C-alpha cells in the first residue's frame, strides 16, 4: 500500500496550526448535504437553495455526500470552521436508512451548528417537510369521485422512506373513506425508478392477473414506467387504464396527472429558515409545505391549459366591438399578466399593453396586421433575454377568453379567430426554434467538455491543473479549486479517516490565484478551502465533490455553479480524478 | 496481383461516401439521404471522413475497388482547398475505374448532383426587391477564397444591376461564415461606415443570425427597421430567418441512386443533375412563416360547399399532406380517425372526441420516440377545409376544439423537448465516463472497455483498425483490427489484433450478409498522425457522439501506438 504522495514532501514543516479555531468570515456560508445531486429532485432543491443564498448574499457549498459510505471526508470536514449552518436532504438518505437513530446521528456531528432536515422529521432538528397527504389524497379522491374508479392499484416507493410510506398510507385511507375494501393484491412495490414501475405492471397484470381501472404510483418516474409497460401490453392510457403519479417531474415525456411537489420551494425555504436561525429569528421546529394535484391527461382529463383555451361567444349585446373591447381592457391586462405565470415577461407588464392594443387595433380595423408583428417582436425580445418560451399558448387563450365575448359582429369573430390561430402557430414555431438552438449549443458544450480529456496525460500536477483550469471558462465555470489530502483516506480503516492537512493544487478564480507552486498550498484540512479564498464582495455557490479512485478519496474539487447541469460537474470531477490518481501514485519521471 | 478481396462475397454492393466534416449539418443531411437510399436498396454504405485534398489521409486513399463498388464525393472536400479544376479532376481520376458521383459543386466530365444555389440566391434577393420593395440592400460575404461564397456575392451584384440599383461597395461587409462575423459586419456597416440600409443579405444563416443580434443590440428591430435574409436553412440560429433551403438530403439520395445505377451499368444515367432550391419565407424579411399565414382560414360567404361528410376523403388527404406524410407507418389511419372524431364532435355533439383522438395519436408517436413538428399544420388544414362546410351554429364549438387541439399539441411538444433536455445531460456523462478507457494498460483492454459502453449509447456495431508502419508518408500496407463489436460476436481479438491488408479497409466477411449496414468511418488522428480509423454503425444518436467517441478512443490509443513505434 503506497502512502507516499509525491506532491507532499514529508520534510516540510507545518506552517499554520491545524487546530486554529472557528474562522472569522465576513459572509455567512451554508453547506447543503445531498446524496443524488444529479437527478431532478436533487438538482431542483439545489437550485432553490442556491437561488436564495445568492439573493441574500450568503456563500453556499453544495456537498455531494452519503451516509452509506464509511469514509467520506467531505461529510466529516464540514463544520464550524467552514460554514455557519447545514442543510441535509434527509429524504434521499431515508431511501435506504430505516433506523431513525442513525439518521439523527447524521446531524449530531454538526453540533452546535444550526441544521435543517429536508423531507424527514428529525427530533431536535429544524425540519422542513412536504404535506404528502393533502396532494395525494386530492389525486386519489379525484380518481374516485370524478372518474368513479373503484379498482385502484398502487405502486409503492422504498419501504424505508417515510414519504413513500405516507403516500401509501394515504392510498389506504382514501380507500377506507370511500368504502372501498383494501386489496393487498393491488399493491406492488417499487424503488422510485421507471423500471420498477414497469415491473409493477408485470406483477399486477401478468403474475396476479388483476383487473383495475387506475394505477397510482408513488412517484412520476414509476408512473412513466407503468404507462410504457401498459402500452406494451396493448392497454391504452387513459382510455383503458388511468395512471397517476407524484412529483410533477417535467422531464418524463408523458402528460401525467400528478401531485406537484414544491421541490424548488423546499430548497428556498430551507435556506430561508437556516438564515433566520443564524440571524436569531425564531423559526418553528417543523414547517410543512403544501402539495397540490395537477390534472393532465393520464387520469382521463385534459390539462388545464387545454380546457382553458375554450371561450364563450358574445350574447345579446348590440354594442360595437370597439366599445366592449375598451371596457374589458383592465381585466384583460390583469389576466394576461397572470397567464404568464411569472415564467415569461412577468417582470415587466409593458408587453401586456402592447399586445392588447395591437390586437384591438387589428380586429377593429384601425391598424390591420399589427397583432402578429407585435407578438413576434415580444417573442424576439424574450429570446434575446434567454427566457423560456413556455406559457405563451396560455396568453393567447386568455386573450381569446377575455375578448371573444366582446365580438358582436360575425366578421370580427372570424378575423379574431384567424389571428388567434396564427398566433398559436407563431408561438409554437418560436419555441421549436429555441429548442433547436439549445440542442445545437449542447452539442458544442459536449465537444468542449470532450477537450478536457486532453489533460488526461499531463506530466505533472501543475500542468494538469493549468490545462484543466484553461478549459473551464468555455464551459461557463468561473471558479474552481482542487485540494488533495495528505495521506489520503483509504476506506480500509475501521474509523473514517479525517485528513488534517490539505493542499490546494488548483485555484482558478477572478482574483487570479492560478499561480500555485508545484506542491500546492498547504493548509488545515478543516478549512475546506484556504481562508480568504472566497470573495468578500459577492456570494458564490460552490459544488464540492470528492476526487477519488474507487474507494480511495484523494481530495476535493470545488466548482462554482455556472450552468445548472449537475452532469457537467460530475464529468469534470472524473476527468480530474483519474490523472490525479495516476500522478499521485506513480513516482514521476520527467 | 493476388487480391484477397476477390474472395469476399460480392453479393451486396458497398459504396463509400467521402465527406470532410461530420459536424456540418449539410454533410449530415447528405449522409441521411444516402443512407436511407442504400438501406432501402440493400447496399452497404461507408461514410468516410477525409482530410483536405492536400493532406495525407490514409482513410481517403485506401478507398479502392477492393473495398468499394463506387464512390460518392461531397465536393467541398476539394473546393474548399483547391481552385484548379484540373487538379480536382485529377483527384477524381484516382478512383477510376470505380463509378463515381460528385455532390455539390458542378464539375463537367464527372457525374454530378448539384444544387442550383444561383437560382436560390436570386429568389431570396428578388423577394426583397419585388415583394418588399427594398433598394438599399447590404451584403455580408463569405470567405473570398470560397467559390460558393463568391457566386452568392456575384448574384447579389447581378440582381442589383438587373433592377437598376447602383452597386455600393460601402454596403458590402466581409464575413467568414461564422456567427460572430455577421455581428462584426454590422459593426462595420453601422458604426464605422454609418450606412443606412433597408435589408441585409448574409451569404449564410449563421452570419445572418449574428447580424440579427448585432442590430438588436443597437436598438434596430428586425424586420420592422431592417430586414435580414440568410442562406442554407440551418435551423440552429434560433431566429425566424427567411432563407434558401438547399435540398441536401435529396442530394444524398439522388447521388446514391445514380451511383447504384452506374454500378449496375444501367443505361441513361445523366451526367449532371441539378436540384432546385426552395425559398423559405419566415419573419426576418417582414413576412410570416407559411405555417402562420396558413393558420388563418379564408373568409367565405355562407357556404355552398357540400356538407362535411361528403368531403371526408378530401379533408383526410389534405391533413396527410399538411403533416408532410409523417407517421404513416406508426398509425396509418390517423387522418381518417381524426376526421371521424371531428365529425362526431361537431355533428353529433360528442364533446372531447377530437382531443382524445389527437392525444392518442401523439401518445403513440411518443411511445415510438418520434416527434413530428407538423401537427399544427394538420389543425390548420382541418380548419381551412372544414370551416366553410360547417353549419353556422357549429362554428363556435369547432373553433374551441381547434384551439384546444393546438394547446394539446404544444404541450406534447414541450414534454418531448423537456425529455430531450434531460436525456442529453445523461448522455454526456455516459460519453465522458473516461476513467475506465483512459487508464487501460494495453490496446486489448482499451478496446474491450470502450466497446462495453457503446450499446448504452445506442451503437451496436463498431470496428477499429490501426495502421501498421508509417503514420506519415505513404498509404499503409497492413492494418490490424483491434476492436470488433457486432451482433455476430466476431471472435475476441488478442492483444495484437487481427492483421489484414490495409487496402481491404476492413477484413473480409466482417460485414453481415443478411442486412445492409451504414458505417461512419472516422480517422484516428493525433497531432496530425493517422493512427488508424474507427467505424461506427450509424444509429440515431446525434453526430457529435461519434466524433467524441473517436477522439476518446484515439487519445489513449496514441500512447500504445507511439510506444510500439519507438520500440521497433
Interface residues (C-beta under 8 A of the other chain):
Chain A: X38 X40 X228 X231 X236 X237 X239 X250 X251 X252 X253 X254 X255 X297 X302 X303 X305 X306 X307 X309 X310 X311 X313 X372 X373 X376 X377 X380 X383 X384 X390 X393 X397 X400 X411 X414 X417 X418 X419 X420 X421 X422 X424 X425 X426 X427 X428 X429 X430 X431 X432 X433 X434 X435 X436 X437 X438 X439 X440 X442 X443 X445 X446 X447 X449 X450 X453 X454 X456 X457 X565 X566 X567 X568 X570 X571 X574 X575 X577 X578 X582
Chain B: X23 X213 X216 X221 X222 X224 X235 X236 X237 X238 X239 X240 X283 X288 X289 X291 X292 X293 X294 X295 X296 X297 X299 X352 X355 X356 X359 X360 X363 X366 X367 X373 X376 X379 X380 X383 X396 X399 X400 X402 X403 X404 X406 X407 X408 X409 X410 X411 X412 X413 X414 X415 X416 X417 X418 X419 X420 X421 X422 X424 X425 X426 X428 X429 X431 X432 X433 X434 X435 X438 X439 X542 X544 X547 X548 X551 X552 X555 X556 X559
